[in-house]
Amino acid sequence: MSKTMIDIDDEALALAAEAMGTKTKKDTVNAALAEIGARLRRQRALADLVALDEEGAFDLAREPGFKGEVGGAWEVTERIAF
């Protein structure tokens, strides 16, 4: 962990602490940084899912008779003629 001296908006810090339930400035800043990092990871994961969908990776799940994942393997309740 590095030590950095920065000017922080006290009002924004107080609101962030309230939202995150943190008590110290250090905990609030670290929690906010962790949250924004998690948000970016979720956005990237969603973009990956959208790309997979556009490539047709989930097409089988849209077919009639698709039951879902059972015991770790995808199962189709009825065969579909292609």
Buried (B, 14 or more C-beta within 10 A) or exposed (E): EEEEEEEEEEEEBEEBBEEBEBEEBEEBBBBBEEEEEEEEEEEEEEEEEEEEEEEEEEEEEEEEEBEEEEEEEEEBEEEEEE
